[in-house]
């Protein structure tokens, strides 16, 4: 992998994804990265019903970063970059912390049943081609149990809580940026086979109850793993097996 652009560091921003998206039309290169010590308007994927989830973003403790990619693939393959990025992130975090992190399709990072972080991928397009893709990443790193709001303790965790130690965030974010670029480059060259083995290792969706929205209807079923092209396989209550490649899915 060739040398990557310098990482831009900020004390406080509304959203690192917004900074990266604003740079799409300029000369920012493949792998350019924006990092903030604090995010004021971090956001996640949409909940059922369309509202974006707010992200708990205290300063000086966590990782808030966005990576700009300029992939040579068409729009129809863009969703795969989220999974490719997630695989790279899980691999780095496991290696650096020893924590058993898994990827909840398509973009959430979990330890057990508690959320550690997540990815938000946003694309800029020109016709059927991608002009750029921004991969946003938020990870709870050095917050202790006493720093987590009472209302979030049952559903949220941090690397420091799980590993019982604090981590060098600068070293971690540099490794994360490199892994995101490397995994996405491999996906662009070879497609899902480039990430399939690792994706199987980090996925634990099989057997989990889910609800999803299809054509305006809310359906219930059971996840049956991830298919050969990165889609979530869901067995509906009536027994039909469907492939979900996009849309609103909630693990219950």
C-alpha positions in Angstrom: 0.0 0.0 0.0 1.4 3.4 -1.0 1.9 6.2 1.6 -1.3 7.7 2.9 -2.1 11.4 3.2 -1.5 13.1 6.5 -4.2 12.8 9.1 -6.0 16.1 10.0 -6.6 16.5 13.7 -9.2 18.7 15.3 -10.1 19.5 18.9 -13.9 19.7 18.3 -16.1 19.5 15.2 -19.7 19.0 14.4 -19.0 15.8 12.4 -15.9 14.4 10.8 -18.0 12.9 8.1 -19.2 16.4 7.2 -15.6 17.5 6.9 -14.7 14.6 4.6 -17.8 15.0 2.4 -17.0 18.7 2.0 -13.5 17.7 0.7 -14.8 15.4 -2.0 -14.7 18.0 -4.7 -11.2 19.1 -3.9 -7.8 17.4 -4.1 -8.0 15.3 -1.0 -6.5 11.9 -1.9 -7.5 8.3 -1.4 -7.1 7.6 2.3 -7.3 11.1 3.6 -8.5 11.2 7.2 -10.2 13.6 9.6 -10.1 13.0 13.3 -11.7 14.9 16.2 -11.1 14.8 19.9 -14.8 15.6 20.3 -17.9 15.5 18.0 -20.8 17.7 18.6 -23.2 16.2 16.1 -22.1 12.6 15.6 -24.7 10.4 14.0 -25.4 6.8 13.3 -27.6 4.8 10.9 -31.3 5.4 10.8 -33.6 3.7 13.3 -36.8 2.1 12.1 -38.9 5.0 11.1 -36.1 7.1 9.6 -34.6 9.0 12.5 -30.8 9.0 12.7 -29.4 7.8 16.1 -27.4 10.4 18.0 -23.9 9.2 19.1 -22.7 9.7 22.7 -19.5 11.8 22.0 -17.6 13.0 25.1 -14.2 14.6 24.5 -10.7 13.3 25.0 -11.6 9.6 25.4 -12.9 8.0 22.2 -12.1 7.8 18.5 -14.1 9.9 16.1 -12.7 9.7 12.5 -13.6 9.7 8.9 -11.7 8.2 5.9 -12.1 9.4 2.4 -12.0 6.7 -0.3 -11.9 7.1 -4.0 -12.8 3.6 -5.2 -13.0 2.5 -8.8 -16.3 0.6 -8.6 -19.9 1.4 -9.5 -22.6 2.5 -7.1 -24.2 -1.0 -6.9 -21.1 -2.3 -5.0 -20.8 0.6 -2.6 -22.5 -1.2 0.3 -19.7 -3.8 0.4 -17.3 -1.1 1.5 -19.1 -0.9 4.8 -18.6 -4.6 5.5 -15.0 -4.4 4.2 -14.3 -1.5 6.6 -16.0 -3.3 9.5 -13.8 -6.3 8.9 -10.6 -4.2 9.0 -11.7 -2.4 12.1 -12.6 -5.6 14.0 -9.3 -7.2 13.1 -7.2 -4.2 14.3 -9.2 -3.8 17.6 -8.9 -7.5 18.4 -5.2 -7.5 17.7 -4.5 -4.3 19.7 -6.7 -5.0 22.7 -7.5 -8.7 22.9 -11.2 -7.9 23.3 -13.6 -10.3 21.5 -15.3 -7.8 19.2 -17.9 -8.8 16.6 -19.5 -7.1 13.7 -23.3 -6.8 13.8 -24.5 -6.5 10.1 -23.8 -4.2 8.5 -22.0 -1.6 10.6 -22.2 -2.0 14.4 -19.3 -3.1 16.6 -20.3 -5.1 19.7 -18.8 -6.9 22.7 -21.3 -9.5 23.9 -24.6 -7.7 23.8 -23.2 -4.2 24.3 -22.3 -1.7 21.6 -18.7 -0.6 21.3 -19.0 1.6 18.3 -20.1 1.8 14.7 -19.5 2.9 11.1 -21.4 5.3 8.9 -20.6 5.1 5.2 -21.8 7.9 3.0 -21.3 8.1 -0.8 -20.9 10.9 -3.3 -21.9 9.8 -6.8 -21.7 10.9 -10.4 -24.1 8.9 -12.5 -23.5 5.2 -11.9 -20.0 5.8 -10.6 -18.8 6.6 -7.2 -17.0 10.0 -6.9 -16.0 9.1 -3.3 -17.0 7.2 -0.2 -16.6 8.5 3.3 -16.2 5.9 6.0 -17.0 7.4 9.4 -16.0 5.5 12.6 -16.8 6.0 16.2 -15.3 3.8 18.9 -15.7 4.0 22.7 -12.1 3.7 23.8 -11.0 5.0 27.2 -14.2 5.8 29.1 -14.4 4.0 32.4 -17.6 2.6 33.8 -18.1 5.7 35.9 -18.1 7.8 32.7 -20.9 6.0 31.0 -24.4 7.5 31.6 -26.7 5.4 33.7 -29.2 5.0 30.9 -26.6 3.5 28.6 -24.7 1.1 30.9 -26.8 -1.9 29.9 -26.3 -1.3 26.1 -22.9 0.4 25.8 -19.3 -0.6 26.5 -15.7 0.6 26.0 -12.4 -0.9 25.3 -11.1 0.3 28.6 -14.0 -1.4 30.4 -13.5 -4.7 28.6 -9.7 -4.9 28.6 -9.3 -3.1 32.0 -6.6 -0.8 30.6 -6.4 2.4 28.6 -5.1 2.7 25.1 -3.1 5.0 22.9 -5.7 6.5 20.6 -3.3 8.0 18.1 -1.6 4.7 17.5 -5.0 3.0 17.3 -6.6 5.4 14.8 -3.5 5.2 12.5 -3.8 1.4 12.4 -7.6 1.7 11.9 -7.2 4.1 8.9 -4.6 1.8 7.3 -6.9 -1.3 7.8 -10.0 0.5 6.3 -8.0 1.5 3.2 -6.4 -1.9 2.8 -9.6 -3.9 3.2 -11.6 -1.6 0.9 -8.9 -1.7 -1.8 -9.0 -5.5 -1.6 -12.7 -5.5 -1.9 -12.6 -3.2 -4.9 -10.2 -5.5 -6.7 -11.7 -8.9 -5.8 -15.2 -8.3 -4.4 -16.6 -10.3 -1.5 -14.2 -13.2 -1.7 -11.5 -10.8 -0.4 -13.4 -10.4 2.9 -15.6 -13.5 3.1 -13.4 -15.5 5.5 -12.8 -12.6 7.9 -16.5 -11.6 7.7 -17.5 -15.1 8.7 -15.1 -14.9 11.7 -16.5 -11.6 12.9 -20.2 -12.2 12.2 -22.5 -13.5 14.9 -25.9 -12.8 13.4 -26.9 -16.4 12.8 -29.9 -17.3 15.0 -30.7 -13.8 16.2 -34.2 -12.5 16.0 -34.6 -9.5 13.7 -37.3 -7.1 12.5 -37.0 -5.4 9.1 -38.9 -3.0 6.9 -39.6 -4.2 3.3 -41.8 -2.1 0.9 -43.2 -0.3 3.9 -44.1 -3.4 5.9 -42.4 -4.5 9.1 -41.5 -8.2 9.1 -40.1 -10.4 11.8 -37.7 -13.3 11.3 -34.4 -14.9 12.3 -31.0 -14.1 10.9 -29.3 -16.9 9.1 -25.8 -15.5 8.6 -24.3 -13.5 5.7 -24.6 -14.6 2.1 -21.9 -14.9 -0.5 -22.4 -11.3 -1.7 -22.6 -9.7 1.8 -26.3 -9.7 2.1 -28.0 -10.6 5.4 -30.0 -13.9 5.2 -33.3 -13.8 7.1 -35.7 -16.6 7.6 -39.2 -15.1 7.9 -41.7 -16.4 10.4 -43.5 -18.3 7.6 -40.2 -20.1 6.7 -39.3 -18.2 3.6 -35.6 -17.3 3.3 -34.9 -13.8 1.9 -31.7 -11.8 1.2 -31.5 -8.3 2.7 -28.8 -6.1 1.0 -30.1 -2.7 2.3 -32.9 -1.1 4.3 -33.8 -0.9 7.9 -33.0 -4.0 10.1 -33.1 -4.2 13.8 -31.6 -7.1 15.8 -33.8 -7.9 18.8 
